[in-house]
Amino acid sequence: MRAKASDSTAVALLTVLAGSLLLPLLLVGAIFLIIGLNAGSGPGAYTVIFAKAGDECGAQGQYLDASTGKPLQCMGPGGFRTASLEFPGFSREQNDDVRHWLTTLVEDGGLDVFDHRSVQAKIDGIAAGLPPGTRVEPESGATKIWIGAALTATGLALVSGFAWQWRRNRRTGY
């Protein structure tokens, strides 16, 4: 039995409809996967970034002048940002301890790479000793990864189902 012209039109319309639904499903799934896999790769709340005046800054981290250790004002995502040497969850004494440590290192003739590492190690040590409820943990991308994997897997399963049905119809001459 030969297929009617209206049957081929219906198949074409269903193919366009399936493609218009599946392509966004696969694209959104891939975007969620990429975002989820990249979460947590940037600087965290306890990261010190030593830069020069005029450098761009990111949304996270504390930006300090590479030679003086003073907080930098910089342009970044969302506009102008003023850095301060205050870390989330740190007490006033702990923040003062970090400032004093920086002042002591600068008095020796400026900051070098080893001083930068020393300051970061001091901050990491204090942050590691914070009680569980006060420490700011880096964002995990696990939820976004699961959403992206589910959307992508659903899209691929639907694509393979359509391909299997198309192949079956092709063999039977429909």
mmCIF file of the C-alpha atoms, coordinates in Angstrom:
data_MODEL
# 
_entry.id   MODEL 
# 
loop_
_atom_site.group_PDB 
_atom_site.id 
_atom_site.type_symbol 
_atom_site.label_atom_id 
_atom_site.label_alt_id 
_atom_site.label_comp_id 
_atom_site.label_asym_id 
_atom_site.label_entity_id 
_atom_site.label_seq_id 
_atom_site.pdbx_PDB_ins_code 
_atom_site.Cartn_x 
_atom_site.Cartn_y 
_atom_site.Cartn_z 
_atom_site.occupancy 
_atom_site.B_iso_or_equiv 
_atom_site.pdbx_formal_charge 
_atom_site.auth_seq_id 
_atom_site.auth_comp_id 
_atom_site.auth_asym_id 
_atom_site.auth_atom_id 
_atom_site.pdbx_PDB_model_num 
ATOM 1   C CA . MET A 1 1   ? 0.000  0.000  0.000  1.00 0.00 ? 1   MET A CA 1 
ATOM 2   C CA . ARG A 1 2   ? 1.360  3.400  -0.978 1.00 0.00 ? 2   ARG A CA 1 
ATOM 3   C CA . ALA A 1 3   ? 1.531  6.277  1.448  1.00 0.00 ? 3   ALA A CA 1 
ATOM 4   C CA . LYS A 1 4   ? -0.759 9.228  0.729  1.00 0.00 ? 4   LYS A CA 1 
ATOM 5   C CA . ALA A 1 5   ? 0.533  12.764 0.318  1.00 0.00 ? 5   ALA A CA 1 
ATOM 6   C CA . SER A 1 6   ? -1.233 13.774 3.532  1.00 0.00 ? 6   SER A CA 1 
ATOM 7   C CA . ASP A 1 7   ? 0.657  11.036 5.387  1.00 0.00 ? 7   ASP A CA 1 
ATOM 8   C CA . SER A 1 8   ? 4.030  12.413 4.284  1.00 0.00 ? 8   SER A CA 1 
ATOM 9   C CA . THR A 1 9   ? 2.917  15.921 5.270  1.00 0.00 ? 9   THR A CA 1 
ATOM 10  C CA . ALA A 1 10  ? 1.953  14.658 8.721  1.00 0.00 ? 10  ALA A CA 1 
ATOM 11  C CA . VAL A 1 11  ? 5.319  12.910 9.048  1.00 0.00 ? 11  VAL A CA 1 
ATOM 12  C CA . ALA A 1 12  ? 7.129  16.106 8.046  1.00 0.00 ? 12  ALA A CA 1 
ATOM 13  C CA . LEU A 1 13  ? 5.143  18.167 10.543 1.00 0.00 ? 13  LEU A CA 1 
ATOM 14  C CA . LEU A 1 14  ? 5.792  15.653 13.330 1.00 0.00 ? 14  LEU A CA 1 
ATOM 15  C CA . THR A 1 15  ? 9.492  15.652 12.474 1.00 0.00 ? 15  THR A CA 1 
ATOM 16  C CA . VAL A 1 16  ? 9.642  19.456 12.669 1.00 0.00 ? 16  VAL A CA 1 
ATOM 17  C CA . LEU A 1 17  ? 7.689  19.412 15.934 1.00 0.00 ? 17  LEU A CA 1 
ATOM 18  C CA . ALA A 1 18  ? 9.937  16.730 17.440 1.00 0.00 ? 18  ALA A CA 1 
ATOM 19  C CA . GLY A 1 19  ? 13.052 18.615 16.358 1.00 0.00 ? 19  GLY A CA 1 
ATOM 20  C CA . SER A 1 20  ? 11.780 21.905 17.750 1.00 0.00 ? 20  SER A CA 1 
ATOM 21  C CA . LEU A 1 21  ? 11.177 20.232 21.113 1.00 0.00 ? 21  LEU A CA 1 
ATOM 22  C CA . LEU A 1 22  ? 14.244 18.025 21.282 1.00 0.00 ? 22  LEU A CA 1 
ATOM 23  C CA . LEU A 1 23  ? 16.884 20.520 20.184 1.00 0.00 ? 23  LEU A CA 1 
ATOM 24  C CA . PRO A 1 24  ? 16.116 22.991 23.024 1.00 0.00 ? 24  PRO A CA 1 
ATOM 25  C CA . LEU A 1 25  ? 15.939 20.083 25.479 1.00 0.00 ? 25  LEU A CA 1 
ATOM 26  C CA . LEU A 1 26  ? 19.418 18.932 24.474 1.00 0.00 ? 26  LEU A CA 1 
ATOM 27  C CA . LEU A 1 27  ? 20.826 22.473 24.428 1.00 0.00 ? 27  LEU A CA 1 
ATOM 28  C CA . VAL A 1 28  ? 19.453 23.361 27.875 1.00 0.00 ? 28  VAL A CA 1 
ATOM 29  C CA . GLY A 1 29  ? 20.780 20.049 29.218 1.00 0.00 ? 29  GLY A CA 1 
ATOM 30  C CA . ALA A 1 30  ? 24.232 20.770 27.808 1.00 0.00 ? 30  ALA A CA 1 
ATOM 31  C CA . ILE A 1 31  ? 24.208 24.294 29.266 1.00 0.00 ? 31  ILE A CA 1 
ATOM 32  C CA . PHE A 1 32  ? 23.291 22.966 32.728 1.00 0.00 ? 32  PHE A CA 1 
ATOM 33  C CA . LEU A 1 33  ? 26.099 20.399 32.461 1.00 0.00 ? 33  LEU A CA 1 
ATOM 34  C CA . ILE A 1 34  ? 28.671 23.027 31.496 1.00 0.00 ? 34  ILE A CA 1 
ATOM 35  C CA . ILE A 1 35  ? 27.598 25.401 34.278 1.00 0.00 ? 35  ILE A CA 1 
ATOM 36  C CA . GLY A 1 36  ? 27.513 22.589 36.838 1.00 0.00 ? 36  GLY A CA 1 
ATOM 37  C CA . LEU A 1 37  ? 30.951 21.305 35.893 1.00 0.00 ? 37  LEU A CA 1 
ATOM 38  C CA . ASN A 1 38  ? 32.433 24.810 36.134 1.00 0.00 ? 38  ASN A CA 1 
ATOM 39  C CA . ALA A 1 39  ? 30.864 25.662 39.512 1.00 0.00 ? 39  ALA A CA 1 
ATOM 40  C CA . GLY A 1 40  ? 33.417 26.069 42.261 1.00 0.00 ? 40  GLY A CA 1 
ATOM 41  C CA . SER A 1 41  ? 36.307 26.587 39.864 1.00 0.00 ? 41  SER A CA 1 
ATOM 42  C CA . GLY A 1 42  ? 36.619 30.291 40.676 1.00 0.00 ? 42  GLY A CA 1 
ATOM 43  C CA . PRO A 1 43  ? 38.013 31.918 43.790 1.00 0.00 ? 43  PRO A CA 1 
ATOM 44  C CA . GLY A 1 44  ? 36.096 31.388 46.993 1.00 0.00 ? 44  GLY A CA 1 
ATOM 45  C CA . ALA A 1 45  ? 35.195 33.704 49.850 1.00 0.00 ? 45  ALA A CA 1 
ATOM 46  C CA . TYR A 1 46  ? 38.543 33.022 51.555 1.00 0.00 ? 46  TYR A CA 1 
ATOM 47  C CA . THR A 1 47  ? 40.742 33.489 48.498 1.00 0.00 ? 47  THR A CA 1 
ATOM 48  C CA . VAL A 1 48  ? 43.064 36.473 48.351 1.00 0.00 ? 48  VAL A CA 1 
ATOM 49  C CA . ILE A 1 49  ? 43.967 37.693 44.885 1.00 0.00 ? 49  ILE A CA 1 
ATOM 50  C CA . PHE A 1 50  ? 46.946 39.976 44.617 1.00 0.00 ? 50  PHE A CA 1 
ATOM 51  C CA . ALA A 1 51  ? 46.609 42.372 41.683 1.00 0.00 ? 51  ALA A CA 1 
ATOM 52  C CA . LYS A 1 52  ? 47.653 45.811 40.462 1.00 0.00 ? 52  LYS A CA 1 
ATOM 53  C CA . ALA A 1 53  ? 45.530 48.941 40.523 1.00 0.00 ? 53  ALA A CA 1 
ATOM 54  C CA . GLY A 1 54  ? 43.345 49.045 37.414 1.00 0.00 ? 54  GLY A CA 1 
ATOM 55  C CA . ASP A 1 55  ? 43.064 45.267 37.057 1.00 0.00 ? 55  ASP A CA 1 
ATOM 56  C CA . GLU A 1 56  ? 39.655 43.703 36.618 1.00 0.00 ? 56  GLU A CA 1 
ATOM 57  C CA . CYS A 1 57  ? 38.200 41.794 39.518 1.00 0.00 ? 57  CYS A CA 1 
ATOM 58  C CA . GLY A 1 58  ? 35.789 38.907 39.765 1.00 0.00 ? 58  GLY A CA 1 
ATOM 59  C CA . ALA A 1 59  ? 32.677 38.492 41.864 1.00 0.00 ? 59  ALA A CA 1 
ATOM 60  C CA . GLN A 1 60  ? 34.426 36.370 44.520 1.00 0.00 ? 60  GLN A CA 1 
ATOM 61  C CA . GLY A 1 61  ? 37.645 36.712 46.472 1.00 0.00 ? 61  GLY A CA 1 
ATOM 62  C CA . GLN A 1 62  ? 39.421 39.549 48.236 1.00 0.00 ? 62  GLN A CA 1 
ATOM 63  C CA . TYR A 1 63  ? 41.522 41.733 45.917 1.00 0.00 ? 63  TYR A CA 1 
ATOM 64  C CA . LEU A 1 64  ? 44.642 43.256 47.450 1.00 0.00 ? 64  LEU A CA 1 
ATOM 65  C CA . ASP A 1 65  ? 47.430 45.348 45.981 1.00 0.00 ? 65  ASP A CA 1 
ATOM 66  C CA . ALA A 1 66  ? 50.308 43.031 45.076 1.00 0.00 ? 66  ALA A CA 1 
ATOM 67  C CA . SER A 1 67  ? 52.988 45.290 46.560 1.00 0.00 ? 67  SER A CA 1 
ATOM 68  C CA . THR A 1 68  ? 51.304 47.043 49.500 1.00 0.00 ? 68  THR A CA 1 
ATOM 69  C CA . GLY A 1 69  ? 48.648 44.510 50.590 1.00 0.00 ? 69  GLY A CA 1 
ATOM 70  C CA . LYS A 1 70  ? 45.998 47.251 50.751 1.00 0.00 ? 70  LYS A CA 1 
ATOM 71  C CA . PRO A 1 71  ? 42.460 46.445 49.529 1.00 0.00 ? 71  PRO A CA 1 
ATOM 72  C CA . LEU A 1 72  ? 41.894 47.369 45.873 1.00 0.00 ? 72  LEU A CA 1 
ATOM 73  C CA . GLN A 1 73  ? 38.981 49.147 44.269 1.00 0.00 ? 73  GLN A CA 1 
ATOM 74  C CA . CYS A 1 74  ? 38.349 47.502 40.924 1.00 0.00 ? 74  CYS A CA 1 
ATOM 75  C CA . MET A 1 75  ? 35.863 47.022 38.103 1.00 0.00 ? 75  MET A CA 1 
ATOM 76  C CA . GLY A 1 76  ? 34.303 43.630 37.699 1.00 0.00 ? 76  GLY A CA 1 
ATOM 77  C CA . PRO A 1 77  ? 31.028 41.882 37.053 1.00 0.00 ? 77  PRO A CA 1 
ATOM 78  C CA . GLY A 1 78  ? 28.248 44.104 38.277 1.00 0.00 ? 78  GLY A CA 1 
ATOM 79  C CA . GLY A 1 79  ? 30.281 47.314 38.254 1.00 0.00 ? 79  GLY A CA 1 
ATOM 80  C CA . PHE A 1 80  ? 32.647 48.971 40.689 1.00 0.00 ? 80  PHE A CA 1 
ATOM 81  C CA . ARG A 1 81  ? 33.743 46.954 43.690 1.00 0.00 ? 81  ARG A CA 1 
ATOM 82  C CA . THR A 1 82  ? 35.474 48.103 46.850 1.00 0.00 ? 82  THR A CA 1 
ATOM 83  C CA . ALA A 1 83  ? 37.443 45.401 48.576 1.00 0.00 ? 83  ALA A CA 1 
ATOM 84  C CA . SER A 1 84  ? 37.890 45.260 52.304 1.00 0.00 ? 84  SER A CA 1 
ATOM 85  C CA . LEU A 1 85  ? 39.872 42.885 54.390 1.00 0.00 ? 85  LEU A CA 1 
ATOM 86  C CA . GLU A 1 86  ? 36.847 41.287 56.035 1.00 0.00 ? 86  GLU A CA 1 
ATOM 87  C CA . PHE A 1 87  ? 36.239 37.568 55.629 1.00 0.00 ? 87  PHE A CA 1 
ATOM 88  C CA . PRO A 1 88  ? 32.831 35.952 56.199 1.00 0.00 ? 88  PRO A CA 1 
ATOM 89  C CA . GLY A 1 89  ? 32.653 34.100 59.496 1.00 0.00 ? 89  GLY A CA 1 
ATOM 90  C CA . PHE A 1 90  ? 35.877 35.615 60.842 1.00 0.00 ? 90  PHE A CA 1 
ATOM 91  C CA . SER A 1 91  ? 35.698 37.437 64.155 1.00 0.00 ? 91  SER A CA 1 
ATOM 92  C CA . ARG A 1 92  ? 36.998 40.984 64.469 1.00 0.00 ? 92  ARG A CA 1 
ATOM 93  C CA . GLU A 1 93  ? 40.153 39.602 66.114 1.00 0.00 ? 93  GLU A CA 1 
ATOM 94  C CA . GLN A 1 94  ? 40.741 37.114 63.302 1.00 0.00 ? 94  GLN A CA 1 
ATOM 95  C CA . ASN A 1 95  ? 40.368 39.834 60.641 1.00 0.00 ? 95  ASN A CA 1 
ATOM 96  C CA . ASP A 1 96  ? 42.725 42.072 62.684 1.00 0.00 ? 96  ASP A CA 1 
ATOM 97  C CA . ASP A 1 97  ? 45.197 39.179 62.867 1.00 0.00 ? 97  ASP A CA 1 
ATOM 98  C CA . VAL A 1 98  ? 45.251 38.936 59.060 1.00 0.00 ? 98  VAL A CA 1 
ATOM 99  C CA . ARG A 1 99  ? 45.688 42.721 58.718 1.00 0.00 ? 99  ARG A CA 1 
ATOM 100 C CA . HIS A 1 100 ? 48.540 42.672 61.265 1.00 0.00 ? 100 HIS A CA 1 
ATOM 101 C CA . TRP A 1 101 ? 50.199 39.788 59.404 1.00 0.00 ? 101 TRP A CA 1 
ATOM 102 C CA . LEU A 1 102 ? 50.015 41.749 56.146 1.00 0.00 ? 102 LEU A CA 1 
ATOM 103 C CA . THR A 1 103 ? 51.452 44.865 57.823 1.00 0.00 ? 103 THR A CA 1 
ATOM 104 C CA . THR A 1 104 ? 54.329 42.834 59.239 1.00 0.00 ? 104 THR A CA 1 
ATOM 105 C CA . LEU A 1 105 ? 55.136 41.362 55.811 1.00 0.00 ? 105 LEU A CA 1 
ATOM 106 C CA . VAL A 1 106 ? 54.997 44.769 54.085 1.00 0.00 ? 106 VAL A CA 1 
ATOM 107 C CA . GLU A 1 107 ? 57.420 46.267 56.637 1.00 0.00 ? 107 GLU A CA 1 
ATOM 108 C CA . ASP A 1 108 ? 60.083 43.842 55.408 1.00 0.00 ? 108 ASP A CA 1 
ATOM 109 C CA . GLY A 1 109 ? 60.230 45.664 52.069 1.00 0.00 ? 109 GLY A CA 1 
ATOM 110 C CA . GLY A 1 110 ? 57.046 44.912 50.160 1.00 0.00 ? 110 GLY A CA 1 
ATOM 111 C CA . LEU A 1 111 ? 55.260 41.728 49.250 1.00 0.00 ? 111 LEU A CA 1 
ATOM 112 C CA . ASP A 1 112 ? 56.660 39.011 47.044 1.00 0.00 ? 112 ASP A CA 1 
ATOM 113 C CA . VAL A 1 113 ? 55.169 35.729 45.856 1.00 0.00 ? 113 VAL A CA 1 
ATOM 114 C CA . PHE A 1 114 ? 56.201 33.926 49.041 1.00 0.00 ? 114 PHE A CA 1 
ATOM 115 C CA . ASP A 1 115 ? 54.472 36.583 51.142 1.00 0.00 ? 115 ASP A CA 1 
ATOM 116 C CA . HIS A 1 116 ? 51.328 36.168 49.012 1.00 0.00 ? 116 HIS A CA 1 
ATOM 117 C CA . ARG A 1 117 ? 51.371 32.438 49.727 1.00 0.00 ? 117 ARG A CA 1 
ATOM 118 C CA . SER A 1 118 ? 51.997 33.069 53.406 1.00 0.00 ? 118 SER A CA 1 
ATOM 119 C CA . VAL A 1 119 ? 48.973 35.384 53.663 1.00 0.00 ? 119 VAL A CA 1 
ATOM 120 C CA . GLN A 1 120 ? 46.760 32.846 51.860 1.00 0.00 ? 120 GLN A CA 1 
ATOM 121 C CA . ALA A 1 121 ? 48.012 30.058 54.157 1.00 0.00 ? 121 ALA A CA 1 
ATOM 122 C CA . LYS A 1 122 ? 47.207 32.201 57.225 1.00 0.00 ? 122 LYS A CA 1 
ATOM 123 C CA . ILE A 1 123 ? 43.659 32.842 55.949 1.00 0.00 ? 123 ILE A CA 1 
ATOM 124 C CA . ASP A 1 124 ? 43.157 29.182 55.038 1.00 0.00 ? 124 ASP A CA 1 
ATOM 125 C CA . GLY A 1 125 ? 44.292 28.160 58.530 1.00 0.00 ? 125 GLY A CA 1 
ATOM 126 C CA . ILE A 1 126 ? 41.821 30.490 60.212 1.00 0.00 ? 126 ILE A CA 1 
ATOM 127 C CA . ALA A 1 127 ? 39.006 29.451 57.851 1.00 0.00 ? 127 ALA A CA 1 
ATOM 128 C CA . ALA A 1 128 ? 39.684 25.765 58.503 1.00 0.00 ? 128 ALA A CA 1 
ATOM 129 C CA . GLY A 1 129 ? 39.197 26.349 62.230 1.00 0.00 ? 129 GLY A CA 1 
ATOM 130 C CA . LEU A 1 130 ? 35.805 28.025 61.883 1.00 0.00 ? 130 LEU A CA 1 
ATOM 131 C CA . PRO A 1 131 ? 32.772 26.248 63.350 1.00 0.00 ? 131 PRO A CA 1 
ATOM 132 C CA . PRO A 1 132 ? 30.697 24.339 60.749 1.00 0.00 ? 132 PRO A CA 1 
ATOM 133 C CA . GLY A 1 133 ? 27.839 26.850 60.619 1.00 0.00 ? 133 GLY A CA 1 
ATOM 134 C CA . THR A 1 134 ? 29.970 29.955 60.055 1.00 0.00 ? 134 THR A CA 1 
ATOM 135 C CA . ARG A 1 135 ? 32.323 28.840 57.258 1.00 0.00 ? 135 ARG A CA 1 
ATOM 136 C CA . VAL A 1 136 ? 31.209 29.806 53.748 1.00 0.00 ? 136 VAL A CA 1 
ATOM 137 C CA . GLU A 1 137 ? 31.513 26.758 51.533 1.00 0.00 ? 137 GLU A CA 1 
ATOM 138 C CA . PRO A 1 138 ? 32.116 27.046 47.800 1.00 0.00 ? 138 PRO A CA 1 
ATOM 139 C CA . GLU A 1 139 ? 29.075 26.521 45.611 1.00 0.00 ? 139 GLU A CA 1 
ATOM 140 C CA . SER A 1 140 ? 28.627 22.969 44.410 1.00 0.00 ? 140 SER A CA 1 
ATOM 141 C CA . GLY A 1 141 ? 27.442 22.296 40.899 1.00 0.00 ? 141 GLY A CA 1 
ATOM 142 C CA . ALA A 1 142 ? 26.014 18.850 41.714 1.00 0.00 ? 142 ALA A CA 1 
ATOM 143 C CA . THR A 1 143 ? 22.373 19.891 41.310 1.00 0.00 ? 143 THR A CA 1 
ATOM 144 C CA . LYS A 1 144 ? 23.038 21.574 37.977 1.00 0.00 ? 144 LYS A CA 1 
ATOM 145 C CA . ILE A 1 145 ? 24.977 18.516 36.806 1.00 0.00 ? 145 ILE A CA 1 
ATOM 146 C CA . TRP A 1 146 ? 22.055 16.230 37.700 1.00 0.00 ? 146 TRP A CA 1 
ATOM 147 C CA . ILE A 1 147 ? 19.541 18.492 35.954 1.00 0.00 ? 147 ILE A CA 1 
ATOM 148 C CA . GLY A 1 148 ? 21.739 18.734 32.873 1.00 0.00 ? 148 GLY A CA 1 
ATOM 149 C CA . ALA A 1 149 ? 22.341 14.984 32.798 1.00 0.00 ? 149 ALA A CA 1 
ATOM 150 C CA . ALA A 1 150 ? 18.619 14.257 33.154 1.00 0.00 ? 150 ALA A CA 1 
ATOM 151 C CA . LEU A 1 151 ? 17.619 16.691 30.404 1.00 0.00 ? 151 LEU A CA 1 
ATOM 152 C CA . THR A 1 152 ? 20.350 15.449 28.059 1.00 0.00 ? 152 THR A CA 1 
ATOM 153 C CA . ALA A 1 153 ? 19.548 11.781 28.732 1.00 0.00 ? 153 ALA A CA 1 
ATOM 154 C CA . THR A 1 154 ? 15.831 12.425 28.165 1.00 0.00 ? 154 THR A CA 1 
ATOM 155 C CA . GLY A 1 155 ? 16.567 14.232 24.928 1.00 0.00 ? 155 GLY A CA 1 
ATOM 156 C CA . LEU A 1 156 ? 18.863 11.477 23.704 1.00 0.00 ? 156 LEU A CA 1 
ATOM 157 C CA . ALA A 1 157 ? 16.327 8.783  24.634 1.00 0.00 ? 157 ALA A CA 1 
ATOM 158 C CA . LEU A 1 158 ? 13.604 10.614 22.730 1.00 0.00 ? 158 LEU A CA 1 
ATOM 159 C CA . VAL A 1 159 ? 15.878 11.137 19.713 1.00 0.00 ? 159 VAL A CA 1 
ATOM 160 C CA . SER A 1 160 ? 16.773 7.453  19.666 1.00 0.00 ? 160 SER A CA 1 
ATOM 161 C CA . GLY A 1 161 ? 13.066 6.527  19.995 1.00 0.00 ? 161 GLY A CA 1 
ATOM 162 C CA . PHE A 1 162 ? 12.154 8.755  17.068 1.00 0.00 ? 162 PHE A CA 1 
ATOM 163 C CA . ALA A 1 163 ? 15.058 7.364  15.042 1.00 0.00 ? 163 ALA A CA 1 
ATOM 164 C CA . TRP A 1 164 ? 13.993 3.790  15.830 1.00 0.00 ? 164 TRP A CA 1 
ATOM 165 C CA . GLN A 1 165 ? 10.369 4.545  14.813 1.00 0.00 ? 165 GLN A CA 1 
ATOM 166 C CA . TRP A 1 166 ? 11.519 6.291  11.638 1.00 0.00 ? 166 TRP A CA 1 
ATOM 167 C CA . ARG A 1 167 ? 13.729 3.327  10.724 1.00 0.00 ? 167 ARG A CA 1 
ATOM 168 C CA . ARG A 1 168 ? 10.877 0.878  11.386 1.00 0.00 ? 168 ARG A CA 1 
ATOM 169 C CA . ASN A 1 169 ? 8.480  2.922  9.258  1.00 0.00 ? 169 ASN A CA 1 
ATOM 170 C CA . ARG A 1 170 ? 11.067 3.161  6.505  1.00 0.00 ? 170 ARG A CA 1 
ATOM 171 C CA . ARG A 1 171 ? 11.495 -0.643 6.408  1.00 0.00 ? 171 ARG A CA 1 
ATOM 172 C CA . THR A 1 172 ? 7.757  -1.203 6.157  1.00 0.00 ? 172 THR A CA 1 
ATOM 173 C CA . GLY A 1 173 ? 7.477  1.337  3.356  1.00 0.00 ? 173 GLY A CA 1 
ATOM 174 C CA . TYR A 1 174 ? 5.476  3.895  5.266  1.00 0.00 ? 174 TYR A CA 1 
# 
